[in-house]
Amino acid sequence: MFGSNKSNRDGHLVVDALIGAQVVIRGDVEFSGGLYVEGTILGKVIAQDGATNATLTLAEQGSIEGEIRAHVVVLSGRLDGDVHASERVELTPSARVTGNIHYQVVEMNAGAQLTGRLIHGAAQMALPPPAEEPAAVKDGKDGNARRKLADAMA
């Protein structure tokens, strides 16, 4: 019934809540523990703050149209939206994802389809913050500096 998906607890799939194949939810879903989705969610699926064991499993016949935020995300169905996983993302061979995946660890099986980008969590933190321009440059009062820069680049 629940397929052969892995979990972060002793290798067993732990399901605290199940959204059945005939269920359509229009609106955001907030959860903790294990959430298994066989149906359709039209909205965000977000783990509660501090829920370090939050695992979302999207079954092969399931679909989500919205953003996902969880500790572990296992995708086998169709997702239209971005994924933000604080630990791990797994894309099984039947996964169909349209959106960006923000991850720490990613496992992508042959056959999985991703239309979007894979963005490693540490890559975002490694970028320096944008430098502030001096007020004189912002206001256009420092023409000499701009000319010098243009001359140097020429």
Secondary structure in CASP SS format (residue, H / E / C, confidence):
PFRMAT SS
TARGET T0000
AUTHOR 0000-0000-0000
METHOD secondary structure of the structure
MODEL  1
M C 1.00
F C 1.00
G C 1.00
S C 1.00
N C 1.00
K C 1.00
S C 1.00
N C 1.00
R E 1.00
D C 1.00
G C 1.00
H E 1.00
L C 1.00
V C 1.00
V C 1.00
D C 1.00
A E 1.00
L E 1.00
I E 1.00
G C 1.00
A C 1.00
Q C 1.00
V C 1.00
V E 1.00
I E 1.00
R E 1.00
G C 1.00
D C 1.00
V E 1.00
E E 1.00
F E 1.00
S C 1.00
G C 1.00
G E 1.00
L E 1.00
Y E 1.00
V E 1.00
E C 1.00
G C 1.00
T E 1.00
I E 1.00
L E 1.00
G C 1.00
K C 1.00
V E 1.00
I E 1.00
A E 1.00
Q C 1.00
D C 1.00
G C 1.00
A C 1.00
T C 1.00
N C 1.00
A C 1.00
T E 1.00
L E 1.00
T E 1.00
L E 1.00
A C 1.00
E C 1.00
Q C 1.00
G C 1.00
S E 1.00
I E 1.00
E E 1.00
G C 1.00
E C 1.00
I E 1.00
R E 1.00
A E 1.00
H E 1.00
V E 1.00
V E 1.00
V E 1.00
L E 1.00
S C 1.00
G C 1.00
R E 1.00
L E 1.00
D E 1.00
G C 1.00
D C 1.00
V E 1.00
H E 1.00
A E 1.00
S E 1.00
E E 1.00
R E 1.00
V E 1.00
E E 1.00
L E 1.00
T C 1.00
P C 1.00
S C 1.00
A C 1.00
R E 1.00
V E 1.00
T E 1.00
G C 1.00
N C 1.00
I E 1.00
H E 1.00
Y E 1.00
Q C 1.00
V E 1.00
V E 1.00
E E 1.00
M E 1.00
N C 1.00
A C 1.00
G C 1.00
A C 1.00
Q E 1.00
L E 1.00
T E 1.00
G C 1.00
R C 1.00
L E 1.00
I E 1.00
H E 1.00
G H 1.00
A H 1.00
A H 1.00
Q H 1.00
M H 1.00
A H 1.00
L C 1.00
P C 1.00
P C 1.00
P C 1.00
A C 1.00
E C 1.00
E C 1.00
P C 1.00
A H 1.00
A H 1.00
V H 1.00
K H 1.00
D C 1.00
G C 1.00
K C 1.00
D C 1.00
G H 1.00
N H 1.00
A H 1.00
R H 1.00
R H 1.00
K H 1.00
L H 1.00
A H 1.00
D H 1.00
A H 1.00
M H 1.00
A C 1.00
END
